[in-house]
Amino acid sequence: MKTVQIRLSLVENVNKFVNIVGKYPFDMDLRAGRHVVDAKSILGIFSLDLSRPISLEIYSEDCEELLKEIQPFLVQQD
């Protein structure tokens, strides 16, 4: 499993993000505090607080291609 921080501040970003992650066969969850939703669910994502970074949990070790595609949404870690 791999966990990264993302930011989805605009409605257009949510749509683009869901289109990207929907292409991959492995499971992914978004975690904001104690709330967890399927990363491929637009309605689930909109139930989260999008004003803050969200944890994306990817249930695969072979996710380098996905990480390249979602690069615009990644929060840079110091």
C-alpha positions in Angstrom: 0.0 0.0 0.0 1.2 3.5 -0.8 -0.2 6.7 0.7 0.2 10.2 -0.8 -1.4 13.6 0.0 -3.5 15.2 -2.7 -5.5 18.4 -3.1 -8.8 18.6 -5.0 -9.9 22.2 -4.6 -12.0 22.7 -7.8 -14.9 20.7 -9.2 -13.1 20.3 -12.5 -10.2 18.7 -10.5 -12.5 16.2 -8.9 -13.8 15.1 -12.4 -10.3 14.8 -13.8 -9.0 12.9 -10.8 -11.9 10.4 -10.9 -11.4 9.9 -14.7 -7.7 9.1 -14.1 -8.1 6.7 -11.1 -11.0 4.9 -12.7 -8.6 3.6 -15.4 -6.7 1.5 -12.8 -7.8 -1.9 -11.6 -6.6 -1.6 -8.0 -8.6 -0.2 -5.1 -8.0 3.3 -3.8 -9.5 5.2 -0.8 -9.5 8.8 0.1 -9.2 9.6 3.9 -10.0 12.9 5.4 -9.8 12.7 9.2 -12.0 9.7 10.2 -14.0 9.8 6.9 -13.0 7.2 4.2 -14.5 7.0 0.7 -13.8 5.2 -2.5 -11.4 7.3 -4.6 -13.4 6.4 -7.7 -16.6 7.8 -6.4 -17.4 11.4 -7.3 -20.2 11.6 -4.8 -18.0 10.2 -2.1 -15.3 12.7 -2.8 -17.7 15.6 -2.6 -18.7 14.4 0.9 -15.2 15.2 2.1 -13.7 18.5 3.2 -11.9 19.6 0.0 -10.4 22.7 1.5 -7.6 20.6 3.0 -5.2 18.0 1.6 -6.6 14.5 1.6 -4.8 11.2 1.9 -5.0 8.9 -1.1 -4.4 5.3 -0.1 -3.4 3.1 -3.1 -3.7 -0.7 -2.5 -1.0 -1.6 -4.9 2.8 -1.4 -5.0 2.9 -1.1 -8.8 1.4 2.4 -9.0 4.2 4.5 -10.6 2.1 5.2 -13.7 -0.8 6.4 -11.6 1.4 8.7 -9.6 2.7 10.3 -12.8 -0.8 10.9 -14.0 -2.0 12.5 -10.7 1.1 14.6 -10.3 -0.9 17.9 -10.7 -3.0 16.9 -7.6 -0.1 15.8 -5.3 0.8 18.0 -2.3 4.6 18.4 -2.2 6.0 16.8 0.9 8.9 18.6 2.7 
